[in-house]
Amino acid sequence: MRVVSRTLGGLALGLLLLLCLVALAPARLLGLLLPSEQIMLGGFSGTLWRGSVSRCLVRAGPGYVHMGAVQWRLQPLSLLLFAPRLGLDSRWGAQTLSAEMVLQGQQDISFYDLDASFSADLVRQFVPLALAGTLSLQLQQLHLRDALPEQAAGRLVWQNGVWLAPDGPLPLGSYGLDFRQDPDGPLRGNVVTLSGPVEASGTVELVGRSYDLDITVGGPNTLDSRLQQALSLVARPEGQAYRIKLDGEF
């Protein structure tokens, strides 16, 4: 009886020590769970379950997006399902992000309840557009596989949009893009004007790497001559407005 009691006591003590080691696992172990070719981390502090890094870079297209300092909360039970689920909060200057992220594979990532705000300057790192302003993104969900969306629902808002014309900035307005994608379907979005002297409306569609853009730009008053000249390079006139219709692959 004493032997059984001692054995059970030893097992209980061993289990307690194991739980303590797991609970105190260092934050740097998170780097082993994340795809290193997509996410670069540095300056770890805290534990695996609740920690932070002072520097985070996420690959996006040909380059990386700086996320700045990032704090996370890892749900322990999600590791048993081989789908780590993390709550994230990041800040880099005026750029902020909060979200729930689920990692289901090296190239399979899902986001939920994402709320982000960043400068339009960030877009200029990937697309040669002379635009300024603030972009805010609210996502109910976004499922990415091989860096392409498979399911999504959310809204992107461009606030206080400005065109950086060669002879000086030209205020445009604020615009929204409401988008949705059902499983195995295309991602479709509708462009709406929220405020401003330049009005825009139309649709955006993405299927895999193929895109289709159909947007009309105009306004109650005659557009600035500089803007008309720029639009004439990529759009065709329709009355007092211009229609931008583009399709291709990226």
N, C-alpha and C positions, 0 to 999 in steps of 0.2 A: 504494500500500500504506500509505504514511504517512497519507494522507487518511482511509482507512478506519479505521486505528488511532486517529487523533485523534477521528474521529466516534464510534467505540465508547467511547473514553475519556470523551468529553463526555457521552454518554448515561449511562454508568455513574455519573459524577459527579452528573449531574442527578437520576438515580434515587436516589442516596445522599442528596442534599439533600432530596428529596421525602420519603423515609422518615424523615429526621430531623425535618422539619417536622410530619409526621403523628404521630410518636412523642411530640413535645413539644406537641401540640395542647392548648390550655388546657381545664381542666375545665368552664368555662362553656359550651362547645359542646354539652355534654350537654343543656342546656336546650332546644336546637333539635331534639333527637330525641324529647323527651318531650311528651305532650299538655299544653299549658300550662293548659287549662281544668280539668284533673284533678289536676295536680301543680305545686305552687309551691315553688321552690328559692331559696335565698339564701346568701351567704357561701361562694363557691366557692374551693377550693384544690386543688392537684395538677394532674393531666393528665386528658385525656378517658378514657384507658384505666384509670387508677387514681387516683381523686380522692375528694373529700369536700365536703359542704356543712354549714354550721353550723345550717341551718334547713330543714326540709322539712314541707310540709303536703299532705295527700292528700284530695281531695274524697270524701266518703262520705255519700250521701243529701243532706240539706239543708245540711250543714255540712262542716267540714274536720277531719281527724284530724291532730294534731301528732305527727310522727315524731322530732322533735329533730335531733340530729346524725346524718348518714348517710354511710357510706363505701361505695364501689362499686368493682367490677372489671368492665370491659367487655371482652368477647371480640371481638377485631378481625374475625375471619372472619364473625361474625354480621352485620356491617354489609353484607357482600357479598350476603347472603341477604335483605336488607331486613327483618330481624327481630332487632334488637339484643337481646343476652342479657347481663344484668348479675347479678353476685353482690352482694347487699346486706347490710349490717349497720347497724342503727340503735339508738340509745339515747336515751331521754328520761326521766330519773329512773329509776324502777323498771320502766318500760316498755321492752321489748327486742324486737327482731325480726331474724331472719336468713333469707334466702331467695334463690332464683334466680328472676329475672323475665325474661320474654320479651315484647317489644312487637311485635305483628304488625299494628298499625294504631292509629288514633286511639282506637277503642273496643274493641280486641281485645287483652287482656292475659292472660298465663298465669303462674302461680306454681308452683314446684317446691321440695320439701324445705323447706317453710316451718316455722319454729319461732318462736312469738311468745308473749309474756306481758304482760298489761296489767291495770289495775284495772277493776273493774266500773263504776267511776264514768264511764268512757268511754262505756259503753252508755247511761247516763242522759242523755247529750247528744242521743241520737236517739230513745230510747224512754222514756216517763214511768214508769219502774219504780223504786221505792224499794229498791234492792238494793245490797249491797256484797260485797266479796270479791275474789278474783283469778281472772282468766280466762287460760287457756293454750290455744293453738291449735297443733296439729301437722297439717300438710298434706302428703300425698304429691304432690298436684297440685290445681290450681284454675284453670279456664279461664273468664274473664269476657268476655262480649260485651255491649256496651251496659249495663255495670254489673250484668248478671245472669249467674249461673253456668250454664255449658253442660256442664261435666264437672268432677267433684270426687271426692276421697277423703281423709278425714281424721278428726280427733277434736277436739272442743272440751270442755274441762274447766272447771267452775266450782268453785274450791276455797274452803273455809271461807265458804260462802255465808251471807249475813246479810240478813234483812228489816229495813229501817229503819222500824219501827213508830212511830207518832206519840208513844207514851209510852216509847220506848227500843228499842234494837236487839234482835232475836230471832235467835239462831243457828239455822240450818237444816241444813247439812251440805255435802257435796261431791258433785257430780254430773257425769256424762259424757254427751256426745252423739256417738255414732259415726255418720258420714254417708257417703253414696256417691251419685254420679250418673254414669250411663253416657251417652255421647253421644246426644243427641236424646231423653233420658229425664228423668223427674222426679228431683229431689234428695230422697232419703229418709234419715231419721235415726232412731236409737233412743236414747231417754233411759234411763239407768241410774243407780242410787244407788250411790255409792262408799263413803260413810260418813255418819253423822249421825243425829239423832233423827227427822228428817222424811224419809220415803221418797217417791221419785218414779219413775215409769216410764211409758213410752208411746212415741208415734211423732210425727214431724214430717215433712211433705211440702211441697215447694215446686215449683210448675210455673209458670215465667215469673214473674209478679208475684202469682200466686195461692198462698195458703198454706192448710194444713190441720193443725191442732194437736189432738192427742188424748192427754192426760196425766192420770194418776191420782196424787193426792197424799194420803198417809196416813202410817201408822207403827204400830209395835207398841203404842204407848201413845196415849191420847187427845191430839189436837192441842191446842196452846195456844189458849185461847178467842179471843185477838186474831187469830190466824191463821185460825181457823174463821170468824170474822166477815168477814175480808177475802176469803177464798176463796168464801164464800157469794154474793159480788157477781158472780163470774165463773164459778163452777162449781156443779154439782149434787151433793148428797150421795149416796154409795153406801156404805151401812153406816157404818163408822168413817172412811171416806175421802171424798175429793172428786174428781170428774172434770171436768177442764177440756177442753172441746171447742170450738174456735174455727176459723172459716174466713173467708176474705175476700181482699182485695187490698191491697197497700201501694204 
